[in-house]
Amino acid sequence: MAELFHDISILYLAILFIAGIIAFLISTISGGGGALILEPFLNFLIGTTKTAPVVNLGTFIGRPARLILF
């Protein structure tokens, strides 16, 4: 997984982190759709071929977080 983000600057990773938090909050409040918010950012940062695995990994990690949160 570290190879995906090896060539990306720290500023882009910080922007992606903040966008991820905002997408998580919107998705939690509205009941879904957080991955659709992050797709343009991920396409820009890591490319279209790597976006789907990263979104799926984020969804896999985010669901237990919501269960614990609620």
mmCIF file as Biopython writes it, N, C-alpha, C and O atoms, coordinates in Angstrom:
data_model
#
loop_
_atom_site.group_PDB
_atom_site.id
_atom_site.type_symbol
_atom_site.label_atom_id
_atom_site.label_alt_id
_atom_site.label_comp_id
_atom_site.label_asym_id
_atom_site.label_entity_id
_atom_site.label_seq_id
_atom_site.pdbx_PDB_ins_code
_atom_site.Cartn_x
_atom_site.Cartn_y
_atom_site.Cartn_z
_atom_site.occupancy
_atom_site.B_iso_or_equiv
_atom_site.auth_seq_id
_atom_site.auth_asym_id
_atom_site.pdbx_PDB_model_num
ATOM 1   N N  . MET A ? 1  ? 0.814   -1.188 0.000   1.0 0.0 1  A 1 
ATOM 2   C CA . MET A ? 1  ? 0.000   0.000  0.000   1.0 0.0 1  A 1 
ATOM 3   C C  . MET A ? 1  ? 0.865   1.262  0.000   1.0 0.0 1  A 1 
ATOM 4   O O  . MET A ? 1  ? 0.459   2.290  -0.542  1.0 0.0 1  A 1 
ATOM 5   N N  . ALA A ? 2  ? 2.028   1.191  0.591   1.0 0.0 2  A 1 
ATOM 6   C CA . ALA A ? 2  ? 2.904   2.361  0.659   1.0 0.0 2  A 1 
ATOM 7   C C  . ALA A ? 2  ? 3.381   2.774  -0.727  1.0 0.0 2  A 1 
ATOM 8   O O  . ALA A ? 2  ? 3.697   3.944  -0.941  1.0 0.0 2  A 1 
ATOM 9   N N  . GLU A ? 3  ? 3.441   1.840  -1.674  1.0 0.0 3  A 1 
ATOM 10  C CA . GLU A ? 3  ? 3.885   2.173  -3.025  1.0 0.0 3  A 1 
ATOM 11  C C  . GLU A ? 3  ? 2.920   3.123  -3.730  1.0 0.0 3  A 1 
ATOM 12  O O  . GLU A ? 3  ? 3.321   3.888  -4.606  1.0 0.0 3  A 1 
ATOM 13  N N  . LEU A ? 4  ? 1.645   3.069  -3.341  1.0 0.0 4  A 1 
ATOM 14  C CA . LEU A ? 4  ? 0.651   3.933  -3.974  1.0 0.0 4  A 1 
ATOM 15  C C  . LEU A ? 4  ? 0.926   5.409  -3.689  1.0 0.0 4  A 1 
ATOM 16  O O  . LEU A ? 4  ? 0.718   6.267  -4.547  1.0 0.0 4  A 1 
ATOM 17  N N  . PHE A ? 5  ? 1.387   5.689  -2.493  1.0 0.0 5  A 1 
ATOM 18  C CA . PHE A ? 5  ? 1.556   7.068  -2.069  1.0 0.0 5  A 1 
ATOM 19  C C  . PHE A ? 5  ? 3.012   7.508  -2.030  1.0 0.0 5  A 1 
ATOM 20  O O  . PHE A ? 5  ? 3.318   8.553  -1.456  1.0 0.0 5  A 1 
ATOM 21  N N  . HIS A ? 6  ? 3.908   6.744  -2.620  1.0 0.0 6  A 1 
ATOM 22  C CA . HIS A ? 6  ? 5.332   7.047  -2.564  1.0 0.0 6  A 1 
ATOM 23  C C  . HIS A ? 6  ? 5.698   8.316  -3.326  1.0 0.0 6  A 1 
ATOM 24  O O  . HIS A ? 6  ? 6.538   9.084  -2.858  1.0 0.0 6  A 1 
ATOM 25  N N  . ASP A ? 7  ? 5.104   8.549  -4.460  1.0 0.0 7  A 1 
ATOM 26  C CA . ASP A ? 7  ? 5.454   9.684  -5.308  1.0 0.0 7  A 1 
ATOM 27  C C  . ASP A ? 7  ? 4.577   10.916 -5.090  1.0 0.0 7  A 1 
ATOM 28  O O  . ASP A ? 7  ? 4.661   11.873 -5.860  1.0 0.0 7  A 1 
ATOM 29  N N  . ILE A ? 8  ? 3.747   10.906 -4.064  1.0 0.0 8  A 1 
ATOM 30  C CA . ILE A ? 8  ? 2.818   11.999 -3.815  1.0 0.0 8  A 1 
ATOM 31  C C  . ILE A ? 8  ? 3.388   12.903 -2.732  1.0 0.0 8  A 1 
ATOM 32  O O  . ILE A ? 8  ? 3.933   12.422 -1.738  1.0 0.0 8  A 1 
ATOM 33  N N  . SER A ? 9  ? 3.263   14.208 -2.924  1.0 0.0 9  A 1 
ATOM 34  C CA . SER A ? 9  ? 3.805   15.144 -1.935  1.0 0.0 9  A 1 
ATOM 35  C C  . SER A ? 9  ? 2.965   15.123 -0.657  1.0 0.0 9  A 1 
ATOM 36  O O  . SER A ? 9  ? 1.816   14.683 -0.650  1.0 0.0 9  A 1 
ATOM 37  N N  . ILE A ? 10 ? 3.568   15.607 0.406   1.0 0.0 10 A 1 
ATOM 38  C CA . ILE A ? 10 ? 2.906   15.649 1.707   1.0 0.0 10 A 1 
ATOM 39  C C  . ILE A ? 10 ? 1.678   16.565 1.668   1.0 0.0 10 A 1 
ATOM 40  O O  . ILE A ? 10 ? 0.681   16.286 2.333   1.0 0.0 10 A 1 
ATOM 41  N N  . LEU A ? 11 ? 1.742   17.638 0.906   1.0 0.0 11 A 1 
ATOM 42  C CA . LEU A ? 11 ? 0.604   18.546 0.799   1.0 0.0 11 A 1 
ATOM 43  C C  . LEU A ? 11 ? -0.612  17.835 0.205   1.0 0.0 11 A 1 
ATOM 44  O O  . LEU A ? 11 ? -1.728  17.990 0.700   1.0 0.0 11 A 1 
ATOM 45  N N  . TYR A ? 12 ? -0.397  17.063 -0.846  1.0 0.0 12 A 1 
ATOM 46  C CA . TYR A ? 12 ? -1.505  16.316 -1.447  1.0 0.0 12 A 1 
ATOM 47  C C  . TYR A ? 12 ? -2.072  15.282 -0.477  1.0 0.0 12 A 1 
ATOM 48  O O  . TYR A ? 12 ? -3.284  15.070 -0.431  1.0 0.0 12 A 1 
ATOM 49  N N  . LEU A ? 13 ? -1.205  14.643 0.291   1.0 0.0 13 A 1 
ATOM 50  C CA . LEU A ? 13 ? -1.685  13.669 1.270   1.0 0.0 13 A 1 
ATOM 51  C C  . LEU A ? 13 ? -2.490  14.349 2.373   1.0 0.0 13 A 1 
ATOM 52  O O  . LEU A ? 13 ? -3.478  13.791 2.851   1.0 0.0 13 A 1 
ATOM 53  N N  . ALA A ? 14 ? -2.083  15.537 2.777   1.0 0.0 14 A 1 
ATOM 54  C CA . ALA A ? 14 ? -2.842  16.275 3.787   1.0 0.0 14 A 1 
ATOM 55  C C  . ALA A ? 14 ? -4.210  16.669 3.247   1.0 0.0 14 A 1 
ATOM 56  O O  . ALA A ? 14 ? -5.214  16.565 3.952   1.0 0.0 14 A 1 
ATOM 57  N N  . ILE A ? 15 ? -4.248  17.122 1.996   1.0 0.0 15 A 1 
ATOM 58  C CA . ILE A ? 15 ? -5.532  17.467 1.371   1.0 0.0 15 A 1 
ATOM 59  C C  . ILE A ? 15 ? -6.426  16.234 1.267   1.0 0.0 15 A 1 
ATOM 60  O O  . ILE A ? 15 ? -7.629  16.311 1.517   1.0 0.0 15 A 1 
ATOM 61  N N  . LEU A ? 16 ? -5.842  15.113 0.902   1.0 0.0 16 A 1 
ATOM 62  C CA . LEU A ? 16 ? -6.607  13.863 0.814   1.0 0.0 16 A 1 
ATOM 63  C C  . LEU A ? 16 ? -7.129  13.442 2.180   1.0 0.0 16 A 1 
ATOM 64  O O  . LEU A ? 16 ? -8.253  12.951 2.286   1.0 0.0 16 A 1 
ATOM 65  N N  . PHE A ? 17 ? -6.332  13.627 3.224   1.0 0.0 17 A 1 
ATOM 66  C CA . PHE A ? 17 ? -6.761  13.288 4.577   1.0 0.0 17 A 1 
ATOM 67  C C  . PHE A ? 17 ? -7.941  14.150 5.009   1.0 0.0 17 A 1 
ATOM 68  O O  . PHE A ? 17 ? -8.915  13.638 5.560   1.0 0.0 17 A 1 
ATOM 69  N N  . ILE A ? 18 ? -7.859  15.446 4.763   1.0 0.0 18 A 1 
ATOM 70  C CA . ILE A ? 18 ? -8.943  16.351 5.130   1.0 0.0 18 A 1 
ATOM 71  C C  . ILE A ? 18 ? -10.198 16.048 4.309   1.0 0.0 18 A 1 
ATOM 72  O O  . ILE A ? 18 ? -11.307 16.066 4.841   1.0 0.0 18 A 1 
ATOM 73  N N  . ALA A ? 19 ? -10.023 15.770 3.017   1.0 0.0 19 A 1 
ATOM 74  C CA . ALA A ? 19 ? -11.165 15.403 2.180   1.0 0.0 19 A 1 
ATOM 75  C C  . ALA A ? 19 ? -11.790 14.096 2.661   1.0 0.0 19 A 1 
ATOM 76  O O  . ALA A ? 19 ? -13.009 13.932 2.605   1.0 0.0 19 A 1 
ATOM 77  N N  . GLY A ? 20 ? -10.967 13.174 3.127   1.0 0.0 20 A 1 
ATOM 78  C CA . GLY A ? 20 ? -11.484 11.913 3.663   1.0 0.0 20 A 1 
ATOM 79  C C  . GLY A ? 20 ? -12.308 12.112 4.919   1.0 0.0 20 A 1 
ATOM 80  O O  . GLY A ? 20 ? -13.340 11.466 5.101   1.0 0.0 20 A 1 
ATOM 81  N N  . ILE A ? 21 ? -11.858 13.002 5.784   1.0 0.0 21 A 1 
ATOM 82  C CA . ILE A ? 21 ? -12.621 13.286 6.998   1.0 0.0 21 A 1 
ATOM 83  C C  . ILE A ? 21 ? -13.958 13.936 6.649   1.0 0.0 21 A 1 
ATOM 84  O O  . ILE A ? 21 ? -14.994 13.576 7.209   1.0 0.0 21 A 1 
ATOM 85  N N  . ILE A ? 22 ? -13.931 14.889 5.729   1.0 0.0 22 A 1 
ATOM 86  C CA . ILE A ? 22 ? -15.175 15.550 5.319   1.0 0.0 22 A 1 
ATOM 87  C C  . ILE A ? 22 ? -16.121 14.552 4.653   1.0 0.0 22 A 1 
ATOM 88  O O  . ILE A ? 22 ? -17.322 14.562 4.922   1.0 0.0 22 A 1 
ATOM 89  N N  . ALA A ? 23 ? -15.588 13.695 3.791   1.0 0.0 23 A 1 
ATOM 90  C CA . ALA A ? 23 ? -16.423 12.687 3.133   1.0 0.0 23 A 1 
ATOM 91  C C  . ALA A ? 23 ? -16.996 11.703 4.147   1.0 0.0 23 A 1 
ATOM 92  O O  . ALA A ? 23 ? -18.145 11.282 4.018   1.0 0.0 23 A 1 
ATOM 93  N N  . PHE A ? 24 ? -16.203 11.330 5.159   1.0 0.0 24 A 1 
ATOM 94  C CA . PHE A ? 24 ? -16.691 10.423 6.200   1.0 0.0 24 A 1 
ATOM 95  C C  . PHE A ? 24 ? -17.843 11.062 6.966   1.0 0.0 24 A 1 
ATOM 96  O O  . PHE A ? 24 ? -18.849 10.405 7.233   1.0 0.0 24 A 1 
ATOM 97  N N  . LEU A ? 25 ? -17.705 12.331 7.319   1.0 0.0 25 A 1 
ATOM 98  C CA . LEU A ? 25 ? -18.769 13.012 8.059   1.0 0.0 25 A 1 
ATOM 99  C C  . LEU A ? 25 ? -20.041 13.150 7.222   1.0 0.0 25 A 1 
ATOM 100 O O  . LEU A ? 25 ? -21.141 12.898 7.714   1.0 0.0 25 A 1 
ATOM 101 N N  . ILE A ? 26 ? -19.891 13.542 5.977   1.0 0.0 26 A 1 
ATOM 102 C CA . ILE A ? 26 ? -21.065 13.675 5.098   1.0 0.0 26 A 1 
ATOM 103 C C  . ILE A ? 26 ? -21.722 12.319 4.888   1.0 0.0 26 A 1 
ATOM 104 O O  . ILE A ? 26 ? -22.948 12.205 4.913   1.0 0.0 26 A 1 
ATOM 105 N N  . SER A ? 27 ? -20.912 11.300 4.684   1.0 0.0 27 A 1 
ATOM 106 C CA . SER A ? 27 ? -21.448 9.963  4.457   1.0 0.0 27 A 1 
ATOM 107 C C  . SER A ? 27 ? -22.151 9.427  5.702   1.0 0.0 27 A 1 
ATOM 108 O O  . SER A ? 27 ? -23.178 8.756  5.597   1.0 0.0 27 A 1 
ATOM 109 N N  . THR A ? 28 ? -21.605 9.719  6.868   1.0 0.0 28 A 1 
ATOM 110 C CA . THR A ? 28 ? -22.226 9.253  8.108   1.0 0.0 28 A 1 
ATOM 111 C C  . THR A ? 28 ? -23.556 9.951  8.345   1.0 0.0 28 A 1 
ATOM 112 O O  . THR A ? 28 ? -24.526 9.311  8.751   1.0 0.0 28 A 1 
ATOM 113 N N  . ILE A ? 29 ? -23.611 11.241 8.100   1.0 0.0 29 A 1 
ATOM 114 C CA . ILE A ? 29 ? -24.845 11.994 8.327   1.0 0.0 29 A 1 
ATOM 115 C C  . ILE A ? 29 ? -25.916 11.635 7.299   1.0 0.0 29 A 1 
ATOM 116 O O  . ILE A ? 29 ? -27.086 11.482 7.649   1.0 0.0 29 A 1 
ATOM 117 N N  . SER A ? 30 ? -25.520 11.499 6.034   1.0 0.0 30 A 1 
ATOM 118 C CA . SER A ? 30 ? -26.507 11.279 4.977   1.0 0.0 30 A 1 
ATOM 119 C C  . SER A ? 30 ? -26.807 9.809  4.718   1.0 0.0 30 A 1 
ATOM 120 O O  . SER A ? 30 ? -27.795 9.494  4.056   1.0 0.0 30 A 1 
ATOM 121 N N  . GLY A ? 31 ? -25.989 8.919  5.219   1.0 0.0 31 A 1 
ATOM 122 C CA . GLY A ? 31 ? -26.249 7.499  5.039   1.0 0.0 31 A 1 
ATOM 123 C C  . GLY A ? 31 ? -25.527 6.885  3.852   1.0 0.0 31 A 1 
ATOM 124 O O  . GLY A ? 31 ? -25.885 5.784  3.433   1.0 0.0 31 A 1 
ATOM 125 N N  . GLY A ? 32 ? -24.540 7.543  3.302   1.0 0.0 32 A 1 
ATOM 126 C CA . GLY A ? 32 ? -23.766 6.977  2.200   1.0 0.0 32 A 1 
ATOM 127 C C  . GLY A ? 32 ? -23.280 8.033  1.238   1.0 0.0 32 A 1 
ATOM 128 O O  . GLY A ? 32 ? -23.645 9.204  1.346   1.0 0.0 32 A 1 
ATOM 129 N N  . GLY A ? 33 ? -22.457 7.618  0.299   1.0 0.0 33 A 1 
ATOM 130 C CA . GLY A ? 33 ? -21.986 8.504  -0.741  1.0 0.0 33 A 1 
ATOM 131 C C  . GLY A ? 33 ? -20.629 9.124  -0.507  1.0 0.0 33 A 1 
ATOM 132 O O  . GLY A ? 33 ? -20.184 9.940  -1.314  1.0 0.0 33 A 1 
ATOM 133 N N  . GLY A ? 34 ? -19.960 8.766  0.569   1.0 0.0 34 A 1 
ATOM 134 C CA . GLY A ? 34 ? -18.652 9.341  0.843   1.0 0.0 34 A 1 
ATOM 135 C C  . GLY A ? 34 ? -17.609 8.971  -0.185  1.0 0.0 34 A 1 
ATOM 136 O O  . GLY A ? 34 ? -16.718 9.767  -0.481  1.0 0.0 34 A 1 
ATOM 137 N N  . ALA A ? 35 ? -17.706 7.785  -0.729  1.0 0.0 35 A 1 
ATOM 138 C CA . ALA A ? 35 ? -16.742 7.349  -1.740  1.0 0.0 35 A 1 
ATOM 139 C C  . ALA A ? 35 ? -16.873 8.161  -3.022  1.0 0.0 35 A 1 
ATOM 140 O O  . ALA A ? 35 ? -15.881 8.403  -3.711  1.0 0.0 35 A 1 
ATOM 141 N N  . LEU A ? 36 ? -18.083 8.579  -3.341  1.0 0.0 36 A 1 
ATOM 142 C CA . LEU A ? 36 ? -18.282 9.392  -4.545  1.0 0.0 36 A 1 
ATOM 143 C C  . LEU A ? 36 ? -17.649 10.768 -4.398  1.0 0.0 36 A 1 
ATOM 144 O O  . LEU A ? 36 ? -17.253 11.377 -5.392  1.0 0.0 36 A 1 
ATOM 145 N N  . ILE A ? 37 ? -17.551 11.259 -3.180  1.0 0.0 37 A 1 
ATOM 146 C CA . ILE A ? 37 ? -16.912 12.551 -2.944  1.0 0.0 37 A 1 
ATOM 147 C C  . ILE A ? 37 ? -15.405 12.433 -3.127  1.0 0.0 37 A 1 
ATOM 148 O O  . ILE A ? 37 ? -14.770 13.357 -3.634  1.0 0.0 37 A 1 
ATOM 149 N N  . LEU A ? 38 ? -14.829 11.312 -2.723  1.0 0.0 38 A 1 
ATOM 150 C CA . LEU A ? 38 ? -13.383 11.141 -2.773  1.0 0.0 38 A 1 
ATOM 151 C C  . LEU A ? 38 ? -12.841 10.717 -4.132  1.0 0.0 38 A 1 
ATOM 152 O O  . LEU A ? 38 ? -11.646 10.868 -4.389  1.0 0.0 38 A 1 
ATOM 153 N N  . GLU A ? 39 ? -13.679 10.198 -4.993  1.0 0.0 39 A 1 
ATOM 154 C CA . GLU A ? 39 ? -13.177 9.684  -6.273  1.0 0.0 39 A 1 
ATOM 155 C C  . GLU A ? 39 ? -12.442 10.720 -7.117  1.0 0.0 39 A 1 
ATOM 156 O O  . GLU A ? 39 ? -11.398 10.380 -7.674  1.0 0.0 39 A 1 
ATOM 157 N N  . PRO A ? 40 ? -12.912 11.961 -7.252  1.0 0.0 40 A 1 
ATOM 158 C CA . PRO A ? 40 ? -12.121 12.926 -8.040  1.0 0.0 40 A 1 
ATOM 159 C C  . PRO A ? 40 ? -10.739 13.199 -7.449  1.0 0.0 40 A 1 
ATOM 160 O O  . PRO A ? 40 ? -9.765  13.337 -8.189  1.0 0.0 40 A 1 
ATOM 161 N N  . PHE A ? 41 ? -10.650 13.277 -6.121  1.0 0.0 41 A 1 
ATOM 162 C CA . PHE A ? 41 ? -9.355  13.490 -5.476  1.0 0.0 41 A 1 
ATOM 163 C C  . PHE A ? 41 ? -8.415  12.320 -5.726  1.0 0.0 41 A 1 
ATOM 164 O O  . PHE A ? 41 ? -7.239  12.508 -6.037  1.0 0.0 41 A 1 
ATOM 165 N N  . LEU A ? 42 ? -8.946  11.116 -5.587  1.0 0.0 42 A 1 
ATOM 166 C CA . LEU A ? 42 ? -8.104  9.930  -5.786  1.0 0.0 42 A 1 
ATOM 167 C C  . LEU A ? 42 ? -7.682  9.788  -7.240  1.0 0.0 42 A 1 
ATOM 168 O O  . LEU A ? 42 ? -6.540  9.419  -7.514  1.0 0.0 42 A 1 
ATOM 169 N N  . ASN A ? 43 ? -8.576  10.072 -8.171  1.0 0.0 43 A 1 
ATOM 170 C CA . ASN A ? 43 ? -8.203  10.025 -9.591  1.0 0.0 43 A 1 
ATOM 171 C C  . ASN A ? 43 ? -7.073  10.991 -9.895  1.0 0.0 43 A 1 
ATOM 172 O O  . ASN A ? 43 ? -6.168  10.670 -10.665 1.0 0.0 43 A 1 
ATOM 173 N N  . PHE A ? 44 ? -7.120  12.162 -9.299  1.0 0.0 44 A 1 
ATOM 174 C CA . PHE A ? 44 ? -6.074  13.152 -9.520  1.0 0.0 44 A 1 
ATOM 175 C C  . PHE A ? 44 ? -4.751  12.720 -8.890  1.0 0.0 44 A 1 
ATOM 176 O O  . PHE A ? 44 ? -3.691  12.902 -9.487  1.0 0.0 44 A 1 
ATOM 177 N N  . LEU A ? 45 ? -4.810  12.148 -7.687  1.0 0.0 45 A 1 
ATOM 178 C CA . LEU A ? 45 ? -3.586  11.830 -6.954  1.0 0.0 45 A 1 
ATOM 179 C C  . LEU A ? 45 ? -2.929  10.524 -7.388  1.0 0.0 45 A 1 
ATOM 180 O O  . LEU A ? 45 ? -1.715  10.484 -7.591  1.0 0.0 45 A 1 
ATOM 181 N N  . ILE A ? 46 ? -3.707  9.464  -7.532  1.0 0.0 46 A 1 
ATOM 182 C CA . ILE A ? 46 ? -3.085  8.157  -7.776  1.0 0.0 46 A 1 
ATOM 183 C C  . ILE A ? 46 ? -3.447  7.539  -9.112  1.0 0.0 46 A 1 
ATOM 184 O O  . ILE A ? 46 ? -2.896  6.498  -9.471  1.0 0.0 46 A 1 
ATOM 185 N N  . GLY A ? 47 ? -4.346  8.141  -9.850  1.0 0.0 47 A 1 
ATOM 186 C CA . GLY A ? 47 ? -4.712  7.600  -11.152 1.0 0.0 47 A 1 
ATOM 187 C C  . GLY A ? 47 ? -5.961  6.745  -11.097 1.0 0.0 47 A 1 
ATOM 188 O O  . GLY A ? 47 ? -6.391  6.305  -10.031 1.0 0.0 47 A 1 
ATOM 189 N N  . THR A ? 48 ? -6.533  6.520  -12.269 1.0 0.0 48 A 1 
ATOM 190 C CA . THR A ? 48 ? -7.812  5.821  -12.334 1.0 0.0 48 A 1 
ATOM 191 C C  . THR A ? 48 ? -7.698  4.332  -12.054 1.0 0.0 48 A 1 
ATOM 192 O O  . THR A ? 48 ? -8.643  3.734  -11.541 1.0 0.0 48 A 1 
ATOM 193 N N  . THR A ? 49 ? -6.569  3.721  -12.375 1.0 0.0 49 A 1 
ATOM 194 C CA . THR A ? 49 ? -6.449  2.274  -12.174 1.0 0.0 49 A 1 
ATOM 195 C C  . THR A ? 49 ? -6.309  1.895  -10.707 1.0 0.0 49 A 1 
ATOM 196 O O  . THR A ? 49 ? -6.614  0.764  -10.328 1.0 0.0 49 A 1 
ATOM 197 N N  . LYS A ? 50 ? -5.855  2.818  -9.886  1.0 0.0 50 A 1 
ATOM 198 C CA . LYS A ? 50 ? -5.655  2.516  -8.468  1.0 0.0 50 A 1 
ATOM 199 C C  . LYS A ? 50 ? -6.773  3.052  -7.585  1.0 0.0 50 A 1 
ATOM 200 O O  . LYS A ? 50 ? -6.778  2.802  -6.379  1.0 0.0 50 A 1 
ATOM 201 N N  . THR A ? 51 ? -7.713  3.780  -8.160  1.0 0.0 51 A 1 
ATOM 202 C CA . THR A ? 51 ? -8.761  4.404  -7.367  1.0 0.0 51 A 1 
ATOM 203 C C  . THR A ? 51 ? -9.712  3.373  -6.767  1.0 0.0 51 A 1 
ATOM 204 O O  . THR A ? 51 ? -10.034 3.457  -5.582  1.0 0.0 51 A 1 
ATOM 205 N N  . ALA A ? 52 ? -10.156 2.429  -7.538  1.0 0.0 52 A 1 
ATOM 206 C CA . ALA A ? 52 ? -11.138 1.446  -7.045  1.0 0.0 52 A 1 
ATOM 207 C C  . ALA A ? 52 ? -10.611 0.633  -5.860  1.0 0.0 52 A 1 
ATOM 208 O O  . ALA A ? 52 ? -11.342 0.482  -4.881  1.0 0.0 52 A 1 
ATOM 209 N N  . PRO A ? 53 ? -9.384  0.101  -5.893  1.0 0.0 53 A 1 
ATOM 210 C CA . PRO A ? 53 ? -8.914  -0.632 -4.706  1.0 0.0 53 A 1 
ATOM 211 C C  . PRO A ? 53 ? -8.802  0.245  -3.462  1.0 0.0 53 A 1 
ATOM 212 O O  . PRO A ? 53 ? -9.078  -0.217 -2.354  1.0 0.0 53 A 1 
ATOM 213 N N  . VAL A ? 54 ? -8.404  1.495  -3.631  1.0 0.0 54 A 1 
ATOM 214 C CA . VAL A ? 54 ? -8.274  2.382  -2.479  1.0 0.0 54 A 1 
ATOM 215 C C  . VAL A ? 54 ? -9.647  2.729  -1.907  1.0 0.0 54 A 1 
ATOM 216 O O  . VAL A ? 54 ? -9.812  2.767  -0.688  1.0 0.0 54 A 1 
ATOM 217 N N  . VAL A ? 55 ? -10.628 2.981  -2.765  1.0 0.0 55 A 1 
ATOM 218 C CA . VAL A ? 55 ? -11.988 3.276  -2.296  1.0 0.0 55 A 1 
ATOM 219 C C  . VAL A ? 55 ? -12.567 2.061  -1.576  1.0 0.0 55 A 1 
ATOM 220 O O  . VAL A ? 55 ? -13.197 2.210  -0.529  1.0 0.0 55 A 1 
ATOM 221 N N  . ASN A ? 56 ? -12.366 0.873  -2.115  1.0 0.0 56 A 1 
ATOM 222 C CA . ASN A ? 56 ? -12.866 -0.332 -1.459  1.0 0.0 56 A 1 
ATOM 223 C C  . ASN A ? 56 ? -12.200 -0.565 -0.115  1.0 0.0 56 A 1 
ATOM 224 O O  . ASN A ? 56 ? -12.861 -0.979 0.837   1.0 0.0 56 A 1 
ATOM 225 N N  . LEU A ? 57 ? -10.911 -0.308 -0.022  1.0 0.0 57 A 1 
ATOM 226 C CA . LEU A ? 57 ? -10.211 -0.445 1.252   1.0 0.0 57 A 1 
ATOM 227 C C  . LEU A ? 57 ? -10.738 0.573  2.260   1.0 0.0 57 A 1 
ATOM 228 O O  . LEU A ? 57 ? -10.926 0.243  3.431   1.0 0.0 57 A 1 
ATOM 229 N N  . GLY A ? 58 ? -10.974 1.796  1.820   1.0 0.0 58 A 1 
ATOM 230 C CA . GLY A ? 58 ? -11.533 2.807  2.715   1.0 0.0 58 A 1 
ATOM 231 C C  . GLY A ? 58 ? -12.919 2.450  3.208   1.0 0.0 58 A 1 
ATOM 232 O O  . GLY A ? 58 ? -13.239 2.671  4.376   1.0 0.0 58 A 1 
ATOM 233 N N  . THR A ? 59 ? -13.738 1.905  2.338   1.0 0.0 59 A 1 
ATOM 234 C CA . THR A ? 59 ? -15.074 1.466  2.739   1.0 0.0 59 A 1 
ATOM 235 C C  . THR A ? 59 ? -15.000 0.305  3.716   1.0 0.0 59 A 1 
ATOM 236 O O  . THR A ? 59 ? -15.771 0.243  4.674   1.0 0.0 59 A 1 
ATOM 237 N N  . PHE A ? 60 ? -14.080 -0.607 3.476   1.0 0.0 60 A 1 
ATOM 238 C CA . PHE A ? 60 ? -13.900 -1.763 4.354   1.0 0.0 60 A 1 
ATOM 239 C C  . PHE A ? 60 ? -13.467 -1.320 5.749   1.0 0.0 60 A 1 
ATOM 240 O O  . PHE A ? 60 ? -13.900 -1.899 6.745   1.0 0.0 60 A 1 
ATOM 241 N N  . ILE A ? 61 ? -12.626 -0.310 5.824   1.0 0.0 61 A 1 
ATOM 242 C CA . ILE A ? 61 ? -12.151 0.178  7.121   1.0 0.0 61 A 1 
ATOM 243 C C  . ILE A ? 61 ? -13.195 1.094  7.772   1.0 0.0 61 A 1 
ATOM 244 O O  . ILE A ? 61 ? -13.318 1.105  8.997   1.0 0.0 61 A 1 
ATOM 245 N N  . GLY A ? 62 ? -13.940 1.853  6.982   1.0 0.0 62 A 1 
ATOM 246 C CA . GLY A ? 62 ? -14.880 2.821  7.518   1.0 0.0 62 A 1 
ATOM 247 C C  . GLY A ? 62 ? -16.134 2.227  8.129   1.0 0.0 62 A 1 
ATOM 248 O O  . GLY A ? 62 ? -16.710 2.817  9.042   1.0 0.0 62 A 1 
ATOM 249 N N  . ARG A ? 63 ? -16.559 1.099  7.657   1.0 0.0 63 A 1 
ATOM 250 C CA . ARG A ? 63 ? -17.808 0.521  8.197   1.0 0.0 63 A 1 
ATOM 251 C C  . ARG A ? 63 ? -17.690 0.105  9.655   1.0 0.0 63 A 1 
ATOM 252 O O  . ARG A ? 63 ? -18.586 0.423  10.437  1.0 0.0 63 A 1 
ATOM 253 N N  . PRO A ? 64 ? -16.628 -0.592 10.063  1.0 0.0 64 A 1 
ATOM 254 C CA . PRO A ? 64 ? -16.509 -0.891 11.502  1.0 0.0 64 A 1 
ATOM 255 C C  . PRO A ? 64 ? -16.362 0.376  12.349  1.0 0.0 64 A 1 
ATOM 256 O O  . PRO A ? 64 ? -16.795 0.404  13.501  1.0 0.0 64 A 1 
ATOM 257 N N  . ALA A ? 65 ? -15.760 1.411  11.790  1.0 0.0 65 A 1 
ATOM 258 C CA . ALA A ? 65 ? -15.634 2.676  12.538  1.0 0.0 65 A 1 
ATOM 259 C C  . ALA A ? 65 ? -17.008 3.269  12.817  1.0 0.0 65 A 1 
ATOM 260 O O  . ALA A ? 65 ? -17.254 3.803  13.898  1.0 0.0 65 A 1 
ATOM 261 N N  . ARG A ? 66 ? -17.899 3.173  11.840  1.0 0.0 66 A 1 
ATOM 262 C CA . ARG A ? 66 ? -19.260 3.680  12.064  1.0 0.0 66 A 1 
ATOM 263 C C  . ARG A ? 66 ? -20.008 2.831  13.080  1.0 0.0 66 A 1 
ATOM 264 O O  . ARG A ? 66 ? -20.771 3.362  13.888  1.0 0.0 66 A 1 
ATOM 265 N N  . LEU A ? 67 ? -19.801 1.528  13.050  1.0 0.0 67 A 1 
ATOM 266 C CA . LEU A ? 67 ? -20.447 0.662  14.040  1.0 0.0 67 A 1 
ATOM 267 C C  . LEU A ? 67 ? -19.980 1.014  15.442  1.0 0.0 67 A 1 
ATOM 268 O O  . LEU A ? 67 ? -20.786 1.062  16.371  1.0 0.0 67 A 1 
ATOM 269 N N  . ILE A ? 68 ? -18.698 1.257  15.602  1.0 0.0 68 A 1 
ATOM 270 C CA . ILE A ? 68 ? -18.194 1.634  16.912  1.0 0.0 68 A 1 
ATOM 271 C C  . ILE A ? 68 ? -18.687 3.016  17.311  1.0 0.0 68 A 1 
ATOM 272 O O  . ILE A ? 68 ? -18.989 3.259  18.480  1.0 0.0 68 A 1 
ATOM 273 N N  . LEU A ? 69 ? -18.768 3.924  16.340  1.0 0.0 69 A 1 
ATOM 274 C CA . LEU A ? 69 ? -19.215 5.281  16.610  1.0 0.0 69 A 1 
ATOM 275 C C  . LEU A ? 69 ? -20.654 5.319  17.091  1.0 0.0 69 A 1 
ATOM 276 O O  . LEU A ? 69 ? -20.991 6.083  17.995  1.0 0.0 69 A 1 
ATOM 277 N N  . PHE A ? 70 ? -21.505 4.493  16.488  1.0 0.0 70 A 1 
ATOM 278 C CA . PHE A ? 70 ? -22.902 4.498  16.880  1.0 0.0 70 A 1 
ATOM 279 C C  . PHE A ? 70 ? -23.192 3.471  17.947  1.0 0.0 70 A 1 
ATOM 280 O O  . PHE A ? 70 ? -24.334 3.347  18.390  1.0 0.0 70 A 1 
#
